[in-house]
Amino acid sequence: MGIINHYSMMLSAIFIIGLTAFFLLRDGYQPKDGVILLVVAVALLGGWLILRPRQASAEGRAQLQSEFGQGRAVLLEMQSPF
């Protein structure tokens, strides 16, 4: 189950592209079908690039550590990168 969770975005993208290709190519290939498949693939890649987890910057980490112990409440949210 960990493999499915770890690669869920890639598996979902393959499924969506495959399903789109199935419905578009049932009646044969036409140039507009290729354009639609390309747009779907680019949209999925763009979504992944925007939503993918990134490592925090050193400046943000240093700022967060400087706020601890200053007498103010700090809300710390922990998230898994996967």
PERA-V518742 format. One record per residue. N is the residue number from 1. PSI is psi as a letter, one per 40 degrees, with the letter a starting at -180 (none if undefined). OMEGA is omega in radians with two decimals (* if undefined). Layout:
# PERA-V518742
[[N:PSI:OMEGA] [N:PSI:OMEGA]]
This chain:
# PERA-V518742
[[1:d:3.13] [2:d:3.11] [3:d:-3.14] [4:d:3.13] [5:d:-3.08] [6:d:-3.08] [7:f:-3.05] [8:d:3.13] [9:d:3.14] [10:d:3.13] [11:d:3.11] [12:d:3.13] [13:d:3.11] [14:d:3.12] [15:d:-3.12] [16:d:3.12] [17:d:3.11] [18:d:3.12] [19:d:3.09] [20:d:3.13] [21:d:3.13] [22:d:-3.10] [23:d:-3.13] [24:d:-3.01] [25:e:3.12] [26:d:-3.09] [27:e:-3.14] [28:i:-3.11] [29:h:3.01] [30:i:-3.10] [31:d:3.13] [32:d:3.08] [33:d:3.10] [34:d:3.12] [35:d:3.14] [36:d:3.11] [37:d:3.12] [38:d:3.12] [39:d:3.11] [40:d:3.14] [41:d:3.12] [42:d:3.11] [43:d:3.12] [44:d:3.11] [45:d:3.10] [46:d:3.08] [47:d:3.12] [48:d:-3.14] [49:d:3.13] [50:d:-3.00] [51:e:-3.06] [52:i:3.13] [53:i:3.12] [54:i:3.09] [55:i:-3.13] [56:i:3.12] [57:i:-3.14] [58:d:3.13] [59:d:3.12] [60:d:3.13] [61:d:3.13] [62:d:3.11] [63:d:3.13] [64:d:3.14] [65:d:3.12] [66:d:-3.14] [67:d:3.11] [68:h:3.07] [69:e:3.14] [70:e:3.11] [71:e:3.11] [72:i:3.08] [73:h:-3.13] [74:h:3.06] [75:h:-3.10] [76:h:3.14] [77:h:3.13] [78:h:3.12] [79:i:3.06] [80:i:3.12] [81:e:-3.13] [82:none:*]]
